[in-house]
Amino acid sequence: MFKFILSCFYFFLPAYLANATPPLAARAGILNFLARPIDGGRNFLGRPFLGSHKTWRGLVLGILAGFLTVLLQAYLWRFPAFREISIIDYQKINLLFFAFWLPAGAVFGDLLSAFAKRRLNLAPGAKFLPFDQTNYVIGAFIFLWPFFDVKPDVWPVLFVLTFFLHIIVNRLGYSLKLHKAKW
């Protein structure tokens, strides 16, 4: 069971990094010229469409971080230890397609959650359990399931694993003053 959980974590590592990159990039002040809201400040039904904190910088760097992680995983697949924990065969998939769609799905899930939070009149950073913790699993699933044959038991494990990992990592980030919310 531990090996399967490790395999799920390794498979989803590009999405985890895609999700973690935007706030870290904002904190570091990287590519400030892209720190513009994706929604351009527009409203929908009297509320912000996504909010000013969802920026082009986060979108671009999140997808790029995930993309590069998939390429690294594809390189590491040649080593038996990594091949053994890999859920997918990086030599049999359309690597560039996968490398884009996995992190893009994760970022999309986060944007979809932000859109829902704005409709519910929740401020950025407000608690939105369990979606704050799992929105990128949902987004990645939506983007991947039509194209990639990932065993169905992977997704529930990722949902639960991500829920707890997200809380642990955010609490750590909050304690280190890298994140504004504990959840």
N, C-alpha and C positions, 0 to 999 in steps of 0.2 A: 504494500500500500504506500509506503514512504517513497519508493521509486516512482510510482505513478504520480504522486503529488509533485515530486521534484520534476518529472517530465512535463507536467502541466505548467508548472512555474517557468521552466525553461522555454517552453513553447510560447508562453505569453509574455516573456521578458521584453520583447520589442514594444508591446502595448503598455506595459508598466512604465518603460522609459519614455514613451510618447506622452503619457499622462503626467509624468513627473517633470518633464523638461520645461513646459511653459512657465510655471511659477519660479523655477530656478533661474531661467533665462531672464525673467523680469527682475528678479532680485539682483542678478549680476549686471543688469543693464546692457545685455547683449542685443545688438541689432535694434537699437532704439528707433530707427526710422520705420520699422515695422510694428511699432507699439501703438497701432491705431486700431480702434474697434472694428471687428469684422462687419458688424451691422451698420457701421457708419453713423452711429448715434440715432438711428431710426427707431421709431416706436411701432408697436403693433397692438391694437386695441387699447391704446392709452398707456401702455407700459413699454419699457425698452424691449427690443426684439431679443437680444442676448445679454446686453450690458457692456459697459466700457471695459471690463476686465477680460473679455474674450477678444483677443487681438490676433492680427495677422502674424505677429511674431510667434505667438504660441502655436498657431496652426502650422506654420512652416517648420519651425524648429521641432515641434512634437513629431510631425511626420518624418522629418529628416532623421531624428534620433532613432526612431523605430526602424526606419529603412536601413540605416547603417548597422543597427543591431542584427537585423535579419541577414545582411551580407556577412557579418562576422560569424553568425551561427552557421551559415552555409560553408564558410571556410573551415570552421571547427568540426563540421560533420565528417570530415575525412579521418578524424581521430576516433578510435573505437569507444572511448569513454563518452564522448559527446554523441556519437551515433546511437549508443545504447540508451541514452535518455531522451533522444529526439522522437517526438510524436510523428513528425513528417520526414519524408525523405527529400532533402533539399536538392538532390540531383534529379528528381522526377517531377518537380513542380515548376511552374513558370515563376522563377525566382523573383524577377523584378515586379511582376504583378502582385505576388504575395507580399513582397517587401513594402509595396505601397499600400495595399488594401488593409493589412492588419493594423498598422498605426493610424491610417486614415479612419478606419472604423472606430478605433479607440477615441480619437479626437472628435469624431462625429457624435459618439455616445455622450461625451462630455458637453458638447454644444446642444444636443437635444435635451439634456438634463437642465442646462442653463435656460433654454427656451421655456421648459415646463415650469421651472422655478419662477421665472418672470411672470408667467400667466397666473401663478398662484400667489403673486405679490410677495415672494420671498426675496430678500436682499442677497446679493452675492456673499457667499460665506455662511449663509444661514443653514442650519441643519436640515437635511432632506434625506433622511434614512429610508431605505437602504440605497437609494439611487446615487448619492454622492460617492459611495464606496464601490458601486458596481456598474455605473453608467457606461464605462468604457468596455466592460465585458459584453454588455448588451450590444453596443455599437459594433464591436469587432465581430460578434456572432452574426449580426445582420449583414455585414459586409462580406464575411467569408463563407457562410453556409451555402450560397448558390454555386460557389466555384471550387471549394476545397473539401475533400472528404476527410473531415476531422471526426474521430470517434465521438458518438453522442455523449458518452460518459465524461468527456473532458469538460464540457461546458458547465454542468452543475458543480463539479469540483472547482473550476475556476471561479465560479460565482461565490462560493463559500470561502475559498482561499483568499480571494481578492477582498472580500468584505473585511476579513480580519486583518490581512496585511495592510490594507489602506488605513484602518484605524490605528494600528501600531506605528506605521511610518508617519502618519500625520501627527500623532501625539509626540513622537520623537522630534519631528520638525517644529512643532509648536514649542517644545521645551528648549530647542536650540534657537528659537526666534526666527526660524526660516519660513514658518507657516502661520497664518493669522487665526486659523480655527483648529480646534482639537480633533474634529471629525473629518 
